[in-house]
Amino acid sequence: MKWYDIFANFYDNSLEKLYLSSRKRAIEILELKPHQNILDIACGTGANFKHIKNAQPSVKIFGTDFSEGMLRKCKNNIDKNNWNDIFIFQEDAQLLSPNFIEKHLGTQTKFDNIICGLGLSVIPNWELVLNNMLDLLQENGKIVIIDVYAEKRDFNTWLVEKIAKADLDRKIWQTLELKTLNFYQEYLPIKENKVGGKLFVAMGTKK
């Protein structure tokens, strides 16, 4: 994650505008309710937070990322906006479990919603992380994923994979569909050469 510590210094200004619509759409289809909570896995600089707060100001947010540099930027974002009900912590998503959350956060072990934006294409054992996400959900809780899939590979796919240390061959939504109910997926109208493939949002409800 040392690269992401460096990447954090220019990530928002160089790339975030490409993913803005997908973050807004992901929060929209979650249909957040007042006073729910949400876990943001691979939260990065906290780019999802403002969209969550715009949708439901009373939602309590927990954010986690493996990159210390990303979380420093995230902390600055929280302080700048005076958000006092957002809690962030550094951890490998492959190690997340209800017991971990209870021990380290001192909070309830289940979440109403979980979001993971552009993380499952980067995290090595992404299927394990998806299982962890389901373990951390309340009954009927929702998972929403934002990511990119390269149906047709080209130079831009290679470039994005090199920059983001990602694997855009992963059909993440297919696994989500198998493991959840009320599955929904859509592609966003972003040019594939901008993000290396098809940008999608997918959601499912815990069985």
C-alpha positions, 0 to 999 in steps of 0.5 A: 500500500506504499504506492497508495500512500503516495497516490493519495496526494494527487488522487482526488484532483486527478481521478475523482471527477471520473467516478463522481457519478458512480458514487452518487448513484451508489448512494442513491440506490442504497435508499438510506434511512435516517439514523442507519449506519454504513461501513465504507470499505476502501474508503480512500480519501472519503469521497463517498462521505459527502454523498452519504451525508447529502442523502441522509445527514443522520447516517453514521459512517465508519470508514476503513482503508489499508493506506495510511496516506489515504486515511490522512487525506480522509481525516483532513476531509472530515475535519474540513467539513466538521463531521463528528459522526464519521469514524475511520480506522486503518485495517486490511479488509481481508481481516475484517470480522464482527469480532474485530469491529466489536473489539476495536471500535467498541460498537455493534458488530453489524451494519445496515449498509456497506459500500466498497468503491474501487476496492475489490478490483485492487484487494488481492483476496477479494472474494474473502472480503466480499464474504466478510462484508456479508458477515458484517451486515444486518439481516436484510442489510445492503451491499453496494459496489462500484468498480470497473470491468474490462470486457475488452482489454486495450492499452487503457486497461493496462494503464489503469491496472498499472496506476491503480494496482488493479485487476479489471478482469474480475467479474465481481458483480457475478459473485455478488449476485450469487450471494445476495437477494434483490440483486441489481446492476447497471453500467455508468455512461463513462467512456471506457478509455477513461477508466480502463473498462466498464464502470458499474454499480452493483447492489445486493441484499443479505440473504 
